Amino acid sequence: MSGQWGGGGSGRGEWSGVSIFGVVLVVVGAIFLVDQLGLFHLGWRMLWPILLIAIGAVVLVNAVARQGARHRGPGAASTAIGRDGAARLELDVAVGAGTFSLGGGSGQLVEVRSSVSDIAAQQRRDGDLAQVRLRQDLASFGAWRGNTTWEIRLAADVPTRLKFDAGAGTFDLDLGALTIVEARLQVGAARTRIVLPRPHGEVVVAITGGAASFAIEVPAGVEYRFESSGGLTSIDGLTQSPAYATAADHVLVRFTGGASSVRIG
């Protein structure tokens, strides 16, 4: 399936869509309604365009509901993406509100479990490279309420480029057991714990934060440097380990934040 995005695992394999027929009905109804706006009484010439718009809206709602029903069962949901010869991983995660954790320990390439049915997963293969997208399905009521809990587990031995975009919530990103090549993390109003990876060569972890608090944990033996720019950021802890300058294997943390607090330790 090289070059094409396909569904992955038992979660939702495509982004939410809408009915083209419903869109046509809404557009046609709106055109006729605008054409009749010169009338001052609510006669049949005004009623049937409104009825047409209503029918179109119902078709759209039913289409979304049917699509959700095909992919979402009641309660919790999970999806798994197998290795299938993958020797490299590019993982792109985009979630909204809730509680999310990410770490190693998967026997698959990627595994996701959610407390509600709001997982949307896609994958694409290019030789030994697996590109995986995980999205929080906003068609789920749990996603809107922010009461979802996700657990994402990755294969620890597969070199991984990670992109993680998140909104408001609590995020626990344990990169210490993963083979991280590069990580780009962006969170909004959140509480975030990040365990730095064990590097091979220089590993850049780029963090962008809004009105958030960050706890950055450094595993024993990991050399690191923390660089900060932008916004009002309070930093508690050492911004550079003693042997960073001479270590061939080290982590460079580049932080750009708004009104953020960062604790390093």
C-alpha positions as CSV (number, residue, x, y, z in Angstrom):
1,M,0.0,0.0,0.0
2,S,3.0,2.3,-0.7
3,G,2.0,5.9,-1.4
4,Q,-1.6,5.4,-0.2
5,W,-3.2,6.1,3.2
6,G,-5.2,3.1,4.5
7,G,-7.0,2.1,7.6
8,G,-5.1,0.6,10.5
9,G,-6.2,-1.9,13.1
10,S,-9.6,-2.2,14.6
11,G,-10.1,1.5,15.2
12,R,-11.5,4.0,12.7
13,G,-9.5,3.8,9.4
14,E,-10.7,7.0,7.8
15,W,-11.5,10.6,8.7
16,S,-15.1,11.5,9.2
17,G,-16.9,12.3,6.0
18,V,-20.3,13.7,4.9
19,S,-22.9,12.8,2.3
20,I,-22.5,14.5,-1.0
21,F,-26.2,14.0,-1.6
22,G,-26.9,15.9,1.6
23,V,-24.6,18.7,0.6
24,V,-26.3,19.1,-2.7
25,L,-29.7,19.2,-1.1
26,V,-28.6,21.9,1.4
27,V,-26.9,24.0,-1.4
28,V,-29.9,23.8,-3.7
29,G,-32.3,24.6,-0.9
30,A,-30.3,27.6,0.1
31,I,-30.2,28.9,-3.4
32,F,-33.9,28.7,-3.8
33,L,-34.5,30.2,-0.4
34,V,-32.3,33.2,-1.3
35,D,-34.2,33.5,-4.5
36,Q,-37.4,33.8,-2.6
37,L,-36.4,36.3,0.0
38,G,-38.4,39.1,-1.6
39,L,-41.7,37.5,-0.4
40,F,-43.2,38.8,2.8
41,H,-45.6,36.0,3.5
42,L,-44.7,32.4,4.3
43,G,-46.3,30.7,1.4
44,W,-45.5,27.4,-0.4
45,R,-42.8,29.1,-2.4
46,M,-41.0,29.8,0.9
47,L,-41.9,26.5,2.7
48,W,-40.6,24.0,0.1
49,P,-37.1,25.4,0.0
50,I,-37.0,25.4,3.8
51,L,-38.3,21.8,3.7
52,L,-35.5,20.9,1.2
53,I,-32.9,22.4,3.5
54,A,-34.3,20.4,6.5
55,I,-34.2,17.2,4.5
56,G,-30.6,17.8,3.5
57,A,-29.6,18.5,7.1
58,V,-31.3,15.2,8.2
59,V,-29.5,13.3,5.5
60,L,-26.1,14.8,6.6
61,V,-26.7,14.0,10.3
62,N,-27.8,10.4,9.4
63,A,-24.8,9.9,7.2
64,V,-22.4,11.0,10.0
65,A,-24.3,8.8,12.5
66,R,-24.2,5.8,10.2
67,Q,-20.5,6.2,9.5
68,G,-19.8,6.5,13.2
69,A,-21.9,3.4,13.9
70,R,-19.9,1.4,11.4
71,H,-16.6,2.1,13.2
72,R,-17.5,2.8,16.8
73,G,-19.0,0.3,19.2
74,P,-20.1,1.2,22.7
75,G,-17.5,1.9,25.4
76,A,-13.8,1.5,25.1
77,A,-12.0,1.0,21.8
78,S,-8.5,-0.1,20.6
79,T,-6.5,-0.4,17.5
80,A,-3.2,-2.1,16.6
81,I,-0.9,-1.7,13.7
82,G,1.5,-4.6,13.0
83,R,5.2,-4.3,12.2
84,D,4.9,-6.0,8.8
85,G,8.6,-5.5,8.0
86,A,8.7,-1.9,9.3
87,A,12.2,-0.9,10.4
88,R,11.4,2.9,10.8
89,L,8.4,4.7,12.1
90,E,7.0,8.2,11.6
91,L,4.2,8.7,14.0
92,D,1.9,11.7,13.8
93,V,-0.5,12.1,16.7
94,A,-3.2,14.9,16.9
95,V,-5.6,14.9,19.9
96,G,-7.8,17.4,21.6
97,A,-8.9,17.2,25.2
98,G,-8.4,14.4,27.7
99,T,-5.7,12.3,29.4
100,F,-3.1,10.8,27.1
101,S,-0.1,8.6,27.7
102,L,2.6,7.4,25.3
103,G,5.4,5.0,25.9
104,G,7.1,1.7,24.8
105,G,6.3,-1.9,25.5
106,S,4.2,-2.8,22.5
107,G,4.6,-6.1,20.7
108,Q,3.1,-4.5,17.6
109,L,4.4,-1.4,15.8
110,V,1.7,0.9,17.4
111,E,-1.1,0.1,19.8
112,V,-3.8,2.5,21.0
113,R,-6.5,2.0,23.7
114,S,-9.1,4.6,24.5
115,S,-11.8,4.7,27.2
116,V,-14.3,5.9,24.5
117,S,-14.6,5.1,20.8
118,D,-12.7,8.1,19.4
119,I,-9.7,6.6,17.7
120,A,-9.0,7.4,14.0
121,A,-5.9,5.6,12.6
122,Q,-4.3,5.6,9.2
123,Q,-1.0,4.1,7.9
124,R,1.1,4.3,4.8
125,R,4.1,2.1,3.9
126,D,7.2,3.1,1.9
127,G,9.6,0.3,1.9
128,D,10.6,-0.3,5.5
129,L,9.2,3.0,6.6
130,A,5.8,3.0,8.3
131,Q,4.0,6.3,8.5
132,V,1.2,6.3,11.0
133,R,-1.4,8.9,11.8
134,L,-3.5,8.9,14.9
135,R,-6.3,11.3,15.3
136,Q,-9.0,11.8,18.0
137,D,-12.3,11.4,16.2
138,L,-14.3,14.5,17.0
139,A,-17.5,12.7,16.0
140,S,-17.3,11.1,19.4
141,F,-19.2,12.8,22.3
142,G,-16.4,11.7,24.6
143,A,-13.9,13.7,22.6
144,W,-15.9,16.9,22.9
145,R,-16.4,16.5,26.6
146,G,-12.7,15.9,27.2
147,N,-13.3,12.8,29.3
148,T,-11.3,10.4,27.1
149,T,-8.2,8.5,28.2
150,W,-5.8,7.2,25.7
151,E,-2.8,4.8,26.1
152,I,-0.4,4.7,23.1
153,R,2.3,2.0,23.1
154,L,5.1,1.7,20.5
155,A,7.7,-0.8,19.6
156,A,10.7,0.2,21.6
157,D,13.3,-1.0,19.1
158,V,12.0,0.8,16.0
159,P,13.7,4.2,15.3
160,T,10.9,6.7,15.5
161,R,10.2,10.3,14.5
162,L,7.4,11.6,16.6
163,K,5.1,14.5,16.1
164,F,2.6,15.0,18.9
165,D,0.0,17.8,18.7
166,A,-2.4,18.2,21.6
167,G,-4.9,20.6,23.1
168,A,-6.0,20.8,26.7
169,G,-5.5,18.0,29.2
170,T,-3.0,15.9,30.9
171,F,-0.2,14.3,28.8
172,D,2.4,11.7,29.9
173,L,5.1,11.1,27.2
174,D,7.6,8.6,28.3
175,L,10.3,8.5,25.6
176,G,12.9,6.9,27.8
177,A,12.2,3.3,26.5
178,L,11.8,4.3,22.9
179,T,14.3,4.7,20.0
180,I,13.6,8.3,19.3
181,V,15.3,9.9,16.3
182,E,13.5,13.2,16.6
183,A,10.5,14.5,18.5
184,R,8.2,17.6,17.9
185,L,5.8,18.1,20.7
186,Q,3.1,20.8,20.8
187,V,0.6,21.2,23.6
188,G,-1.9,23.9,24.6
189,A,-3.3,24.5,28.1
190,A,-2.0,21.3,29.7
191,R,0.0,19.5,32.3
192,T,2.7,17.5,30.6
193,R,5.3,15.1,31.8
194,I,8.1,14.2,29.3
195,V,10.8,11.6,29.9
196,L,13.7,12.3,27.6
197,P,14.9,9.5,25.3
198,R,18.2,7.7,25.5
199,P,19.9,9.2,22.5
200,H,22.1,7.7,19.8
201,G,24.0,10.7,18.4
202,E,22.2,14.0,18.8
203,V,18.5,13.8,19.3
204,V,16.4,17.0,19.1
205,V,13.3,17.3,21.1
206,A,11.4,20.4,20.1
207,I,8.6,21.5,22.5
208,T,6.0,24.2,21.9
209,G,3.7,25.0,24.8
210,G,0.9,27.4,25.6
211,A,-0.3,28.2,29.1
212,A,1.1,24.9,30.3
213,S,3.2,23.3,33.0
214,F,6.0,20.8,32.0
215,A,7.9,18.3,34.0
216,I,10.9,17.1,32.1
217,E,12.5,14.0,33.5
218,V,16.1,13.0,32.6
219,P,17.0,9.3,32.8
220,A,20.2,8.4,34.6
221,G,23.2,8.8,32.2
222,V,21.5,11.0,29.7
223,E,23.3,14.2,28.8
224,Y,21.1,17.1,27.7
225,R,20.8,20.8,27.1
226,F,17.6,22.9,27.5
227,E,17.2,26.0,25.3
228,S,14.2,28.3,25.8
229,S,12.8,31.1,23.7
230,G,9.6,33.2,23.5
231,G,7.0,34.0,26.1
232,L,7.1,34.1,29.8
233,T,8.7,30.8,30.9
234,S,9.9,30.0,34.4
235,I,12.5,27.2,34.6
236,D,13.3,25.2,37.7
237,G,16.4,23.0,37.4
238,L,19.6,22.7,35.5
239,T,19.5,23.7,31.8
240,Q,22.5,21.6,30.9
241,S,24.0,18.5,32.2
242,P,27.7,18.5,33.2
243,A,29.0,16.3,30.4
244,Y,26.8,17.6,27.6
245,A,29.5,19.5,25.7
246,T,31.7,16.4,25.3
247,A,29.1,13.7,25.0
248,A,28.6,12.2,21.5
249,D,25.2,11.0,22.5
250,H,23.0,13.7,23.9
251,V,19.5,15.3,23.8
252,L,19.0,18.9,22.8
253,V,15.6,20.3,24.1
254,R,14.4,23.4,22.2
255,F,11.5,24.9,24.1
256,T,9.2,27.7,22.8
257,G,6.4,28.6,25.1
258,G,3.9,31.1,26.2
259,A,3.1,31.5,29.9
260,S,4.7,28.2,30.8
261,S,6.5,26.7,33.7
262,V,9.1,24.1,33.3
263,R,10.7,21.8,35.9
264,I,13.8,19.8,34.9
265,G,15.0,16.9,37.0
